[in-house]
Structures are given as C-alpha cells and as structure tokens.
Amino acid sequence: MSRIVNIPDWIKDFRYEGYTNAFEKIKDCPRLYATETLYGDWDAEVLLLAKDAAPAHVIYELFKKEGKDAWRHAQRRLGDKGGVKTNERLDRLVKKFLPELHKDGNLLYGSALANLLFNEPNWTRPLPGIKRGALFAHLGSMLKWVIEEMPNLRVIGCLGEDSWHLTSSVLGDADAAKKFKIFRDESQIVSGTIKEREIKAVPLYHPAAHIDLIELERNWGVLSGLVES
C-alpha cells in the first residue's frame, strides 16, 4: 500500500478567486492529487507533473455520485469522458519508456494546480495567475513541500509548459522557466537543490499533444535516459 502523507492545513485552506479548493467538498480525502489513483507512490524516484486535474464542475458532478471517491483520475471503465484519453496515453508512454517503474507502480502523478480546480468549464484553457502573483507563490510552496515529502525523488517530468514553468522556478532557474519549447526541443534539463538533494526536471510533451509520434517518443526518451542514469 502506498504511503499516505499528512496534507497540511495551509494547503487545504487556501482560497483564490476563480478557483475552488477540492477539499472544500472532499474534506477527509487523503490525496493531494486526484491522479494518485493512477500513480500514487510518495516514495517514488519520479514525479510526473501535469497542468491540472479537471475543471471544477467535473469534480462537482462526480462528488454527487461518489462522495470522497470523486477525487480520482479519469477512467474509461467508470464512464468518464474528459481526461480519459490523456491518462491512457500517459500510461502507455510510461509502460514503454519507464517499464520497471510502471511494473512496480513506482511513480507519483500530480499537477501544478494540485488540489485547486479552475471554475471555467473547458478542459483546454489558460489558467489565470498560474505564472505570477499570489497563486503562483502558493503553487511553488506546494511543489516544494511535495519534493520535501518525497525522500527518494530524483526526477520531475513536466507535462507541458505550465508545470515546467512552476518546476523550473522552484528549482531556482527563472530563465529556463520561460523557455519551455527551447529546452524541450533541444533536450535540455534543469537541476536544482532542495534540502541538500539534487532534483532534475525534464520538459515533456503533454500526452494529449497533437504531435508526430516519433517526436513525442524522442522527447520521452530523454526522461527515460535521465531516470536510468
């Protein structure tokens, strides 16, 4: 069974205009990330960080039917619509490029927003405040807390520009944070030190990206090589 972490009140109680904290409804849920039900090992060496879990209304509707179990990743077998293809494609990529970790479930799957849900209904949309100001500062504090709570963490795979911007900033490279496409296309990484541990971050195409399969797999091969090194 995966280790359960104690989520602090400053995370559960945070509020920001335009967003909903999932723990307003799911008060006794032990998971920071909804996607921990796919990969949820806090002792893992690899953290896969996406943008956000889902629009707020999706979790609201699930909560009416499932209660606290609504805080989970989208699954085809449960009749979910949005997010299913992304999770399935991610699982295939992990199985191909990180086979040993996939077999053992030795991964944590999260997002930059963590337990925060944007109130706009669309799945693909910009997230106000994610790159600056009070929200950005809070997300940075959360990610730093996550890193500190993962004693074996070595690599963060950033699924898209928003998670890369946040992770690079937390690792102390504000310049790289602004250059997602350059670092992704040139197979560059960022490294930084958190609590005397070196953490490396790699910019990845999001699993839902409309990109040539060869280019997608080339990019994910960088993550594979970094994990195996």
C-alpha positions in Angstrom: 0.0 0.0 0.0 1.3 3.5 -0.9 2.3 5.7 2.0 -0.3 8.3 3.0 1.0 11.8 3.5 -0.5 14.2 6.0 -1.6 17.2 3.9 -1.1 20.4 6.0 -4.0 22.9 6.6 -2.3 25.7 4.7 -2.9 23.6 1.6 -6.4 22.5 2.4 -7.5 26.0 3.4 -6.0 28.1 0.6 -8.5 30.1 -1.5 -8.0 32.1 -4.7 -10.6 33.9 -6.8 -11.8 31.9 -9.8 -10.6 28.6 -8.3 -12.1 26.0 -6.0 -10.1 24.0 -3.5 -11.2 20.4 -3.8 -11.0 19.9 -0.1 -13.9 22.4 0.4 -16.1 19.4 -0.6 -13.8 16.4 0.0 -12.7 17.3 3.5 -11.5 13.8 4.5 -9.7 12.9 1.3 -6.1 11.8 2.0 -4.8 12.6 -1.5 -3.3 15.9 -2.7 -3.5 14.9 -6.3 -6.6 13.3 -7.9 -4.3 11.4 -10.2 -2.7 9.5 -7.3 -5.2 6.8 -8.1 -3.2 6.1 -11.2 0.3 6.5 -9.8 0.4 7.3 -6.2 3.8 6.4 -4.7 5.2 9.1 -2.5 8.4 7.1 -2.1 9.0 7.1 -5.9 12.0 8.5 -7.7 9.9 10.1 -10.4 7.2 12.7 -10.2 5.1 13.3 -13.3 3.6 16.8 -13.2 0.7 17.9 -15.4 -1.2 21.2 -15.5 -4.4 20.5 -13.5 -6.7 17.6 -12.6 -10.0 18.7 -14.2 -12.4 21.7 -14.4 -14.3 22.2 -11.1 -17.7 21.2 -12.5 -16.4 17.8 -13.4 -15.4 17.0 -9.8 -18.7 18.6 -8.5 -20.7 16.1 -10.6 -18.6 13.2 -9.6 -18.9 14.2 -5.9 -22.7 13.9 -6.2 -22.4 10.3 -7.2 -19.2 9.1 -5.5 -18.5 11.3 -2.5 -14.9 11.5 -1.5 -14.1 8.8 -4.1 -14.6 11.6 -6.7 -11.1 12.8 -6.2 -9.5 10.3 -8.7 -8.1 10.1 -12.2 -10.5 9.9 -15.2 -11.2 6.2 -16.2 -13.0 4.8 -19.2 -14.3 1.8 -17.2 -16.1 4.3 -14.9 -17.8 6.1 -17.8 -15.7 9.2 -17.6 -15.3 11.4 -20.7 -12.8 14.2 -20.3 -9.3 13.2 -19.4 -9.6 9.5 -20.2 -7.5 9.6 -23.4 -4.8 11.6 -21.7 -4.4 9.2 -18.8 -4.5 6.2 -21.1 -1.8 7.6 -23.4 0.3 8.6 -20.4 0.1 5.1 -19.1 1.2 3.7 -22.5 4.2 6.1 -22.5 5.2 5.2 -19.0 4.9 1.5 -19.8 7.1 1.9 -22.8 9.8 4.3 -21.5 9.7 3.5 -17.8 8.8 -0.2 -17.8 10.3 -1.1 -14.4 8.7 1.9 -12.7 5.4 1.1 -14.4 5.5 -2.6 -13.3 6.2 -1.6 -9.7 3.9 1.5 -9.6 7.0 3.5 -8.5 5.7 6.9 -9.7 3.7 9.8 -8.4 1.4 11.6 -10.9 0.3 15.1 -10.0 -0.3 18.5 -11.4 0.8 22.1 -11.0 -2.6 23.1 -9.5 -2.7 20.1 -7.2 -6.0 20.3 -5.3 -7.1 23.5 -6.9 -9.8 23.5 -9.7 -10.3 26.3 -12.2 -14.0 27.2 -12.3 -14.2 27.7 -16.1 -15.8 24.6 -17.7 -13.4 23.9 -20.7 -10.6 21.4 -20.4 -8.2 23.3 -22.6 -7.8 26.9 -21.4 -5.2 29.3 -19.8 -5.1 29.3 -16.0 -5.1 32.9 -14.7 -2.4 33.5 -12.0 -0.5 30.3 -12.6 2.7 32.1 -13.6 2.7 35.1 -11.3 1.3 36.6 -8.1 -0.2 35.0 -5.0 -1.4 31.9 -6.8 1.9 31.2 -8.3 3.7 31.7 -5.0 1.3 29.2 -3.3 1.8 26.6 -6.1 5.5 27.0 -5.7 5.3 26.4 -1.9 3.1 23.3 -2.5 5.6 21.8 -5.0 8.5 22.5 -2.7 6.5 20.7 0.1 5.8 17.8 -2.3 9.5 17.5 -3.1 10.4 17.5 0.6 7.8 14.8 1.3 9.3 12.5 -1.4 12.5 11.3 0.1 13.7 9.4 -2.9 12.7 11.9 -5.6 15.3 12.4 -8.3 13.4 13.5 -11.5 10.3 15.5 -12.3 8.8 15.0 -15.7 7.0 18.2 -16.6 4.0 17.5 -18.9 3.6 20.8 -20.7 4.6 24.5 -20.3 2.8 25.4 -17.1 4.3 22.6 -15.0 7.7 23.3 -16.5 7.5 27.0 -15.6 6.5 26.1 -12.0 9.1 23.4 -11.5 12.0 25.4 -13.0 11.1 28.3 -10.8 11.0 26.2 -7.7 14.4 24.7 -8.7 15.8 28.2 -9.0 16.1 28.7 -12.7 13.8 31.5 -13.6 15.3 31.9 -17.1 14.7 28.3 -18.1 11.1 28.6 -16.8 10.4 31.0 -19.6 11.9 28.7 -22.3 9.9 25.5 -22.3 9.9 25.0 -26.1 13.6 25.6 -26.4 14.5 23.3 -23.6 12.1 20.6 -24.8 13.2 20.7 -28.4 16.9 20.8 -27.5 16.6 18.0 -24.9 17.8 20.3 -22.1 17.1 19.8 -18.4 17.1 21.8 -15.3 18.6 20.8 -11.9 18.3 22.4 -8.5 18.9 21.6 -4.9 16.1 21.2 -2.4 17.0 20.3 1.2 20.5 19.2 0.1 19.1 16.9 -2.6 19.7 17.4 -6.3 16.4 17.3 -8.3 16.3 17.2 -12.1 13.4 18.3 -14.3 12.8 17.5 -17.9 10.3 19.3 -20.2 7.9 16.8 -21.9 5.2 17.0 -24.4 1.8 16.6 -22.8 0.3 13.1 -23.6 -2.6 14.9 -25.3 -0.4 17.0 -27.5 -1.1 16.8 -31.3 2.5 15.9 -32.3 4.2 13.4 -34.5 4.6 10.1 -32.6 8.4 10.0 -33.5 8.9 13.4 -32.0 6.8 12.5 -28.9 8.8 9.4 -28.3 12.1 11.1 -28.9 11.2 13.6 -26.2 10.1 10.9 -23.7 13.3 9.1 -24.4 15.1 11.9 -22.7 13.1 11.2 -19.5 13.9 7.5 -19.8 17.6 8.2 -20.1 17.6 10.6 -17.2 15.9 8.1 -14.9 18.2 5.3 -15.9 21.4 7.4 -15.4 
